Amino acid sequence: MQTRLTKTLGIQCPIISAPMGLVAGGKLAAAVSEAGGLGLIGGGYGDAEWLTREFSAAAGARVGCGFITWSLARKPHLLELVLANAPVGVMLSFGEIAPFAQRIKAAGAALICQVQTLALAREAVSNGADVIVAQGAEAGGHGLERSTFTLVPEIADYLAGAAPSTVLVAAGGIADGRGLAAAMMLGADGVLVGSRFWASAEALVPPAFHAAAITAEGDATIRTTVVDIARRFDWPQPFTARVLKTRFAMEWHGREKELAEPATNEREEARFWKAYRAGDVDNTCVFAGEAVGLIRDVAPAGEILRRMVREAEELLGNANGLER
Ligand SMILES: Cc1cc2nc3c(=O)[nH]c(=O)nc-3n(C[C@H](O)[C@H](O)[C@H](O)COP(=O)(O)O)c2cc1C
């Protein structure tokens, strides 16, 4: 299944696994890459020890890495650690691209920028992005308000005029071959998939979280800031995160000011992490997208990828027709 994305990244099928912080380790990234896509290690907020361990868990597979950009700005040395592992690409999301763009490209890695608005797409183009990931609000984890269904074609139109060699990837709500085929029809050259690979055998996710997600419907998620206030992570506005409607999330959603009060915050932060480590879904938050309603099993990542490609090829009729 060749597209401009497969050519740009030197892969066989146009699927990237999302750099989910602490969830997408080296094993998941390697499994996706070995199946023909591109696996991204989830650099998240940035932890040198974790990154070193997970790059070695990828055991030399052709993988990339992604960072939460505003957090990388506080620990810029971590970019060198990642570049020393010769990543295929480095994805930046949620923050200023300019301080890192040239260094990434000079190291020979593809500069992949995840954006949530047209304004952010323009910023990515002006910083020389090789790949733009248009992320809709259906997505699990952090993001903004625009839906995938309008954001992707609008950015496709913009790129056709302003930066025709920039490759476009759709993200948010894509969990099966229907999503992959639809993304192509909207003008994307490929997809970036988070929640579906979160529900894979290789993802670093407690079994109880998986069990909660694969029985949940898409109605069971919400965009909120509760998860960041509870953890005392100072996310820049206006980003919110999509999580499962756990008891913890729903207890505090709408009462964010109260949650931020120091004594309450300290107590709830302790409750959050204790439950997170114990796999106690009720008393913590679980990142997941609306796509949970389309996910009914935890499967090996390679199998998930092959299913998506097979279904999309059937739907699109002739995969070669995708080549542009
Ligand atoms: C569990 C989880 C953790 C995530 N962590 C990150 C992250 O650390 N950095 C990032 O850029 N995006 C992160 N994302 C968002 C993904 O990059 C991607 O946009 C999203 O998963 C796509 O939507 P989907 O979940 O419907 O596939 C995360 C998503 C999930 C589900």
The ligand as an SDF file (V2000), in Angstrom:
LIG
                    3D

 31 33  0  0  0  0  0  0  0  0999 V2000
   -2.7650    6.7270   25.8020 C   0  0  0  0  0  0  0  0  0  0  0  0
   -2.3980    7.8720   24.9050 C   0  0  0  0  0  0  0  0  0  0  0  0
   -1.2700    8.6260   25.1800 C   0  0  0  0  0  0  0  0  0  0  0  0
   -0.8940    9.6570   24.3250 C   0  0  0  0  0  0  0  0  0  0  0  0
    0.2610   10.3420   24.5790 N   0  0  0  0  0  0  0  0  0  0  0  0
    0.7150   11.2280   23.6730 C   0  0  0  0  0  0  0  0  0  0  0  0
    1.9940   11.8490   23.8510 C   0  0  0  0  0  0  0  0  0  0  0  0
    2.6920   11.6060   24.8380 O   0  0  0  0  0  0  0  0  0  0  0  0
    2.4210   12.7180   22.8970 N   0  0  0  0  0  0  0  0  0  0  0  0
    1.6690   12.9920   21.7850 C   0  0  0  0  0  0  0  0  0  0  0  0
    2.1160   13.7410   20.9370 O   0  0  0  0  0  0  0  0  0  0  0  0
    0.4410   12.4440   21.6130 N   0  0  0  0  0  0  0  0  0  0  0  0
   -0.0370   11.5560   22.5150 C   0  0  0  0  0  0  0  0  0  0  0  0
   -1.2610   10.9790   22.3150 N   0  0  0  0  0  0  0  0  0  0  0  0
   -2.0840   11.3940   21.1490 C   0  0  0  0  0  0  0  0  0  0  0  0
   -1.6460   10.6530   19.8980 C   0  0  0  0  0  0  0  0  0  0  0  0
   -0.4480   11.2170   19.4030 O   0  0  0  0  0  0  0  0  0  0  0  0
   -2.6710   10.6960   18.7670 C   0  0  0  0  0  0  0  0  0  0  0  0
   -2.9340   11.9930   18.3560 O   0  0  0  0  0  0  0  0  0  0  0  0
   -4.0070   10.0380   19.0960 C   0  0  0  0  0  0  0  0  0  0  0  0
   -3.8330    8.8480   19.8110 O   0  0  0  0  0  0  0  0  0  0  0  0
   -4.7750    9.7540   17.8130 C   0  0  0  0  0  0  0  0  0  0  0  0
   -6.1040    9.4550   18.0680 O   0  0  0  0  0  0  0  0  0  0  0  0
   -6.6480    7.9800   18.4250 P   0  0  0  0  0  0  0  0  0  0  0  0
   -6.2910    7.7770   19.8530 O   0  0  0  0  0  0  0  0  0  0  0  0
   -8.0950    8.0690   18.1810 O   0  0  0  0  0  0  0  0  0  0  0  0
   -5.9500    7.0060   17.5150 O   0  0  0  0  0  0  0  0  0  0  0  0
   -1.6800    9.9490   23.1770 C   0  0  0  0  0  0  0  0  0  0  0  0
   -2.8140    9.2000   22.9220 C   0  0  0  0  0  0  0  0  0  0  0  0
   -3.1920    8.1590   23.7550 C   0  0  0  0  0  0  0  0  0  0  0  0
   -4.4030    7.3410   23.4250 C   0  0  0  0  0  0  0  0  0  0  0  0
  1  2  1  0
  2  3  1  0
  2 30  2  0
  3  4  2  0
  4  5  1  0
  4 28  1  0
  5  6  2  0
  6  7  1  0
  6 13  1  0
  7  8  2  0
  7  9  1  0
  9 10  1  0
 10 11  2  0
 10 12  1  0
 12 13  2  0
 13 14  1  0
 14 15  1  0
 14 28  1  0
 15 16  1  0
 16 17  1  0
 16 18  1  0
 18 19  1  0
 18 20  1  0
 20 21  1  0
 20 22  1  0
 22 23  1  0
 23 24  1  0
 24 25  2  0
 24 26  1  0
 24 27  1  0
 28 29  2  0
 29 30  1  0
 30 31  1  0
M  END
$$$$
